[in-house]
């Protein structure tokens, strides 16, 4: 998905919502129909559809750029028995939307409110979006001022709620808890390069020859005094790669990690076979300082996210939430593609109150 400048959610959304391009035929609906209620607060179709269409555009851009898939191909895929990609994504979108309203309903708990500057930024973003889009696009994506403004207010509050909801977790993490080892390894692939530059799988006979090569590489390295994997790899014409790991790691390969985790610093694994090739690794450190410190940050961030998720779950359990499926089913991705054309205009200034990255 596209990378947005982090000048606060208002500016990020404003930069993305410059113009909408449609594919397919939209149908007129009552934009004020109630699609859901959260604690008695009504969510109009217009807000839900607008959020859904912006999300749809990002999904379609991602799948198109990464996999070359069209919107129709994406949304009709069955990702689990009886459920299409469209149905799955719409479930997540509705839950996210419900959470947006819950966050606003609890904003006072954290003394969160929108500033005058934020309100002004939202008004400017909405005005720009309104100016850039024709009536047909506004109708299809519910891009009318009151719905866009409502969503931007909700999204801005969500951003401001994030930090205070994650405050107070234990940020102390010991080296033992976060310990990361490191290794250097080489990978002998079960593929070969043809004369035209393309690759193809090796035959079974060629794989057996490669195994002999890899075993000889591992034995020579194990038997050497210096165990210099860099020099050995250069002589063998293979690339040396590095990885930090612990006992739970699965990358670059779970079996390689399991073998390396049993070794002392400086020791070399036997040949480890995977479905696509052969690994030989050398443990270079039993406590990689940089990787361990990074893991500490990850652990703390996970604790914060767990606290945030726990609060959200508590609010959801305490709140009556109802979705009108008849209305929500009117939002159909497969028949209506959406693209976002990013504006060249710069949205900067005092808005959103968020520090730049």
LUMLO-809610 format. One record per residue (C-alpha): y, z, x. Coordinates in steps of 0.1 Angstrom, whole numbers, plus 5000, padded with zeros to 4 digits. Last residue first. Layout:
BEGIN
+------+------+------+
:    v :    w :    u :
+------+------+------+
:    Y :    Z :    X :
...
+------+------+------+
//
This chain:
BEGIN
+------+------+------+
:    v :    w :    u :
+------+------+------+
: 5111 : 5112 : 5086 :
: 5143 : 5116 : 5067 :
: 5151 : 5150 : 5052 :
: 5150 : 5154 : 5015 :
: 5180 : 5163 : 4993 :
: 5173 : 5135 : 4968 :
: 5206 : 5118 : 4973 :
: 5233 : 5121 : 4999 :
: 5235 : 5085 : 5009 :
: 5210 : 5057 : 5013 :
: 5196 : 5030 : 4990 :
: 5197 : 4999 : 5011 :
: 5196 : 4966 : 4992 :
: 5170 : 4941 : 5003 :
: 5151 : 4948 : 4971 :
: 5113 : 4948 : 4970 :
: 5096 : 4925 : 4946 :
: 5070 : 4945 : 4927 :
: 5040 : 4925 : 4913 :
: 5024 : 4930 : 4879 :
: 4993 : 4914 : 4865 :
: 4986 : 4915 : 4827 :
: 4952 : 4907 : 4813 :
: 4931 : 4929 : 4835 :
: 4956 : 4958 : 4835 :
: 4955 : 4968 : 4798 :
: 4978 : 4995 : 4785 :
: 4971 : 4994 : 4747 :
: 4941 : 5017 : 4754 :
: 4966 : 5046 : 4758 :
: 4977 : 5042 : 4721 :
: 4942 : 5046 : 4706 :
: 4933 : 5071 : 4733 :
: 4959 : 5096 : 4721 :
: 4956 : 5121 : 4749 :
: 4959 : 5159 : 4742 :
: 4966 : 5187 : 4766 :
: 4968 : 5224 : 4756 :
: 4979 : 5244 : 4786 :
: 4963 : 5274 : 4802 :
: 4935 : 5254 : 4819 :
: 4959 : 5228 : 4831 :
: 4982 : 5255 : 4846 :
: 4953 : 5271 : 4864 :
: 4941 : 5237 : 4877 :
: 4976 : 5230 : 4890 :
: 4978 : 5264 : 4908 :
: 4944 : 5258 : 4924 :
: 4954 : 5223 : 4935 :
: 4984 : 5237 : 4953 :
: 4964 : 5264 : 4969 :
: 4938 : 5239 : 4980 :
: 4965 : 5217 : 4994 :
: 4980 : 5245 : 5014 :
: 4946 : 5254 : 5028 :
: 4939 : 5218 : 5037 :
: 4973 : 5216 : 5055 :
: 4963 : 5247 : 5075 :
: 4929 : 5232 : 5084 :
: 4945 : 5199 : 5094 :
: 4971 : 5216 : 5116 :
: 4943 : 5235 : 5133 :
: 4925 : 5202 : 5138 :
: 4955 : 5188 : 5156 :
: 4954 : 5219 : 5179 :
: 4917 : 5213 : 5186 :
: 4923 : 5176 : 5193 :
: 4950 : 5183 : 5219 :
: 4931 : 5211 : 5235 :
: 4897 : 5193 : 5237 :
: 4873 : 5223 : 5241 :
: 4838 : 5214 : 5253 :
: 4852 : 5185 : 5272 :
: 4840 : 5151 : 5286 :
: 4806 : 5148 : 5269 :
: 4792 : 5114 : 5279 :
: 4779 : 5090 : 5253 :
: 4754 : 5061 : 5250 :
: 4753 : 5042 : 5217 :
: 4732 : 5014 : 5204 :
: 4738 : 4988 : 5177 :
: 4742 : 4979 : 5141 :
: 4717 : 5002 : 5122 :
: 4722 : 5029 : 5147 :
: 4703 : 5038 : 5179 :
: 4712 : 5066 : 5203 :
: 4703 : 5060 : 5239 :
: 4700 : 5093 : 5258 :
: 4731 : 5114 : 5260 :
: 4751 : 5121 : 5292 :
: 4762 : 5155 : 5305 :
: 4797 : 5162 : 5319 :
: 4804 : 5192 : 5297 :
: 4772 : 5206 : 5282 :
: 4751 : 5188 : 5257 :
: 4738 : 5197 : 5222 :
: 4769 : 5183 : 5205 :
: 4764 : 5150 : 5222 :
: 4731 : 5143 : 5204 :
: 4744 : 5153 : 5169 :
: 4776 : 5133 : 5175 :
: 4756 : 5102 : 5184 :
: 4734 : 5107 : 5153 :
: 4765 : 5110 : 5131 :
: 4781 : 5079 : 5145 :
: 4818 : 5072 : 5155 :
: 4824 : 5093 : 5135 :
: 4802 : 5116 : 5114 :
: 4817 : 5149 : 5125 :
: 4803 : 5182 : 5113 :
: 4792 : 5195 : 5147 :
: 4826 : 5189 : 5162 :
: 4842 : 5157 : 5175 :
: 4869 : 5140 : 5195 :
: 4862 : 5104 : 5204 :
: 4868 : 5080 : 5233 :
: 4858 : 5044 : 5239 :
: 4845 : 5027 : 5270 :
: 4840 : 4989 : 5266 :
: 4810 : 4970 : 5278 :
: 4806 : 4945 : 5307 :
: 4778 : 4964 : 5324 :
: 4798 : 4969 : 5357 :
: 4829 : 4980 : 5337 :
: 4807 : 5004 : 5317 :
: 4793 : 5020 : 5348 :
: 4828 : 5023 : 5363 :
: 4841 : 5041 : 5332 :
: 4809 : 5061 : 5327 :
: 4813 : 5078 : 5361 :
: 4783 : 5102 : 5360 :
: 4794 : 5115 : 5394 :
: 4759 : 5123 : 5408 :
: 4741 : 5095 : 5391 :
: 4708 : 5102 : 5374 :
: 4723 : 5104 : 5339 :
: 4743 : 5072 : 5344 :
: 4713 : 5053 : 5357 :
: 4692 : 5065 : 5328 :
: 4718 : 5056 : 5302 :
: 4724 : 5021 : 5315 :
: 4687 : 5015 : 5319 :
: 4682 : 5026 : 5283 :
: 4711 : 5003 : 5271 :
: 4696 : 4973 : 5289 :
: 4661 : 4979 : 5276 :
: 4676 : 4983 : 5241 :
: 4694 : 4950 : 5246 :
: 4661 : 4932 : 5254 :
: 4646 : 4946 : 5222 :
: 4676 : 4934 : 5202 :
: 4672 : 4899 : 5217 :
: 4635 : 4898 : 5205 :
: 4645 : 4910 : 5170 :
: 4671 : 4882 : 5169 :
: 4707 : 4890 : 5174 :
: 4731 : 4889 : 5145 :
: 4759 : 4863 : 5145 :
: 4794 : 4861 : 5159 :
: 4821 : 4834 : 5157 :
: 4839 : 4821 : 5188 :
: 4827 : 4785 : 5185 :
: 4802 : 4789 : 5213 :
: 4785 : 4818 : 5196 :
: 4792 : 4855 : 5202 :
: 4763 : 4879 : 5199 :
: 4755 : 4908 : 5176 :
: 4734 : 4940 : 5178 :
: 4763 : 4958 : 5195 :
: 4760 : 4979 : 5226 :
: 4784 : 5007 : 5222 :
: 4799 : 5029 : 5250 :
: 4809 : 5065 : 5248 :
: 4835 : 5089 : 5261 :
: 4833 : 5124 : 5246 :
: 4855 : 5152 : 5233 :
: 4849 : 5186 : 5218 :
: 4869 : 5201 : 5190 :
: 4872 : 5238 : 5182 :
: 4891 : 5246 : 5149 :
: 4873 : 5278 : 5140 :
: 4867 : 5289 : 5175 :
: 4903 : 5281 : 5186 :
: 4915 : 5305 : 5159 :
: 4936 : 5294 : 5129 :
: 4965 : 5315 : 5116 :
: 4985 : 5297 : 5089 :
: 4974 : 5320 : 5061 :
: 4989 : 5305 : 5029 :
: 5022 : 5318 : 5016 :
: 5039 : 5286 : 5007 :
: 5021 : 5256 : 4992 :
: 5038 : 5258 : 4958 :
: 5072 : 5261 : 4975 :
: 5066 : 5229 : 4995 :
: 5054 : 5206 : 4967 :
: 5078 : 5215 : 4939 :
: 5106 : 5194 : 4953 :
: 5085 : 5163 : 4953 :
: 5072 : 5169 : 4918 :
: 5108 : 5175 : 4906 :
: 5117 : 5140 : 4920 :
: 5087 : 5124 : 4903 :
: 5096 : 5139 : 4869 :
: 5132 : 5128 : 4872 :
: 5122 : 5094 : 4883 :
: 5098 : 5090 : 4854 :
: 5124 : 5100 : 4828 :
: 5150 : 5077 : 4843 :
: 5126 : 5048 : 4842 :
: 5118 : 5056 : 4806 :
: 5154 : 5060 : 4794 :
: 5166 : 5029 : 4812 :
: 5141 : 5004 : 4799 :
: 5113 : 4992 : 4822 :
: 5085 : 4996 : 4797 :
: 5064 : 4974 : 4820 :
: 5060 : 4945 : 4795 :
: 5093 : 4950 : 4777 :
: 5113 : 4953 : 4809 :
: 5097 : 4922 : 4823 :
: 5105 : 4901 : 4792 :
: 5141 : 4914 : 4791 :
: 5149 : 4903 : 4826 :
: 5149 : 4926 : 4856 :
: 5174 : 4931 : 4885 :
: 5202 : 4948 : 4865 :
: 5179 : 4974 : 4849 :
: 5164 : 4982 : 4883 :
: 5198 : 4987 : 4898 :
: 5210 : 5008 : 4869 :
: 5179 : 5030 : 4871 :
: 5184 : 5035 : 4909 :
: 5220 : 5044 : 4904 :
: 5213 : 5069 : 4876 :
: 5185 : 5085 : 4897 :
: 5209 : 5089 : 4926 :
: 5235 : 5105 : 4904 :
: 5210 : 5129 : 4890 :
: 5199 : 5137 : 4925 :
: 5235 : 5143 : 4937 :
: 5241 : 5166 : 4907 :
: 5211 : 5186 : 4917 :
: 5177 : 5186 : 4900 :
: 5161 : 5220 : 4893 :
: 5136 : 5242 : 4911 :
: 5138 : 5280 : 4908 :
: 5100 : 5282 : 4916 :
: 5089 : 5295 : 4882 :
: 5118 : 5274 : 4868 :
: 5099 : 5242 : 4877 :
: 5069 : 5252 : 4856 :
: 5075 : 5228 : 4827 :
: 5085 : 5201 : 4852 :
: 5052 : 5206 : 4871 :
: 5032 : 5204 : 4839 :
: 5050 : 5172 : 4830 :
: 5041 : 5156 : 4863 :
: 5005 : 5170 : 4860 :
: 5000 : 5151 : 4827 :
: 5012 : 5119 : 4845 :
: 4987 : 5125 : 4873 :
: 4959 : 5130 : 4848 :
: 4969 : 5098 : 4830 :
: 4970 : 5078 : 4862 :
: 4936 : 5092 : 4872 :
: 4920 : 5081 : 4839 :
: 4937 : 5047 : 4842 :
: 4922 : 5042 : 4876 :
: 4887 : 5048 : 4863 :
: 4891 : 5027 : 4832 :
: 4905 : 4998 : 4852 :
: 4878 : 5001 : 4879 :
: 4852 : 4998 : 4852 :
: 4830 : 5025 : 4838 :
: 4795 : 5022 : 4821 :
: 4775 : 5029 : 4852 :
: 4798 : 5034 : 4881 :
: 4824 : 5011 : 4899 :
: 4820 : 4983 : 4874 :
: 4845 : 4957 : 4885 :
: 4867 : 4942 : 4857 :
: 4899 : 4956 : 4872 :
: 4897 : 4942 : 4906 :
: 4884 : 4907 : 4898 :
: 4911 : 4902 : 4872 :
: 4938 : 4914 : 4895 :
: 4928 : 4889 : 4922 :
: 4908 : 4900 : 4954 :
: 4917 : 4889 : 4989 :
: 4901 : 4920 : 5003 :
: 4929 : 4939 : 5022 :
: 4960 : 4921 : 5011 :
: 4949 : 4914 : 4975 :
: 4933 : 4948 : 4971 :
: 4965 : 4966 : 4983 :
: 4989 : 4944 : 4963 :
: 4968 : 4949 : 4932 :
: 4966 : 4987 : 4936 :
: 5004 : 4989 : 4942 :
: 5012 : 4968 : 4912 :
: 4989 : 4989 : 4890 :
: 5006 : 5021 : 4900 :
: 5040 : 5006 : 4890 :
: 5024 : 4994 : 4857 :
: 5008 : 5028 : 4850 :
: 5041 : 5047 : 4856 :
: 5060 : 5023 : 4832 :
: 5032 : 5024 : 4806 :
: 5031 : 5062 : 4806 :
: 5069 : 5065 : 4803 :
: 5071 : 5038 : 4775 :
: 5041 : 5052 : 4756 :
: 5060 : 5084 : 4750 :
: 5048 : 5117 : 4764 :
: 5053 : 5145 : 4740 :
: 5058 : 5181 : 4750 :
: 5035 : 5205 : 4730 :
: 5019 : 5219 : 4760 :
: 5012 : 5184 : 4773 :
: 5011 : 5158 : 4746 :
: 4998 : 5122 : 4750 :
: 5004 : 5086 : 4742 :
: 5032 : 5092 : 4716 :
: 5046 : 5059 : 4703 :
: 5082 : 5054 : 4716 :
: 5076 : 5021 : 4732 :
: 5062 : 5006 : 4700 :
: 5043 : 4976 : 4713 :
: 5051 : 4940 : 4722 :
: 5024 : 4921 : 4740 :
: 5025 : 4909 : 4776 :
: 5011 : 4875 : 4787 :
: 4997 : 4869 : 4821 :
: 5013 : 4873 : 4855 :
: 5046 : 4893 : 4858 :
: 5071 : 4898 : 4886 :
: 5091 : 4930 : 4886 :
: 5124 : 4935 : 4905 :
: 5140 : 4962 : 4926 :
: 5117 : 4991 : 4918 :
: 5105 : 4997 : 4953 :
: 5138 : 5006 : 4969 :
: 5147 : 5028 : 4940 :
: 5114 : 5045 : 4942 :
: 5119 : 5054 : 4978 :
: 5155 : 5064 : 4972 :
: 5146 : 5087 : 4944 :
: 5115 : 5101 : 4962 :
: 5135 : 5113 : 4991 :
: 5147 : 5094 : 5021 :
: 5112 : 5087 : 5033 :
: 5114 : 5049 : 5038 :
: 5085 : 5034 : 5019 :
: 5053 : 5019 : 5034 :
: 5036 : 4994 : 5011 :
: 5000 : 5000 : 5000 :
+------+------+------+
//
